[in-house]
Amino acid sequence: MAKVQITQTRSTIKRPDTQIRTIKALGLGKINRSVEVELTPQIAGMIRKVNHLITVKEL
């Protein structure tokens, strides 16, 4: 599987609870925090759900 770097670029203030929990599950929670994860179908779905709050870069 390919690895991707996910960086949170926008705040979760005034966002639905499902989006906040998705950000936490990805290992984020603060602006400019980054994580590197394997791109599995589950992670791809999470990325799609909060696409407007993050930036994704393939490694």
N, C-alpha and C positions, 0 to 999 in steps of 0.2 A: 504494500500500500504506500501511497505517496504521503509525505508529511506536509502539513500546512502550518503557517504561523498566523494566529488570530490575535488581533489587537482591538481592544475596545476603544472606540473613538467618540462615542456619545454617551450621555448620562442615562441612567435608568429611572430618573425621577419622573413621576407621572406616567409610568408605563404600566401595562397590565401585569398582574402577578405572574402569569405564565412566562412572559418575556424576562422578568427579573430572575425567576428560577432557572431559566435556560442559560442566562449569562453566568449565574453561579455554578451551574453544572459544567460549563465549559472551563471553569477555573478563573473566570474574570470577576469583575466587581468594581473596579476603579478605572477611570479614564487613563489611557496609555499603558495599561497592563497588557502583557503579551504572554501567550502560551503556544507551545509547539505540540501538535497532536497528529496522530495518524488519521488520514481521511477515510473513515469508514462510512457506510450508509447512514448510521445513526448520527455521527458528527455532521455529515452533510445536511441532514434534516434540521439539526439544531442551528447550523449556519444560515440556512434558508429562513428560519423562523425569526432570527434577530439580525438579518442582513443589513438593516438600516442603522444598527448601532455599532457595527464592527467593520474592520477591513481584514481581508484575507489575502495572504501571500503564499504562493507555492514555494516549497524549498527544494 
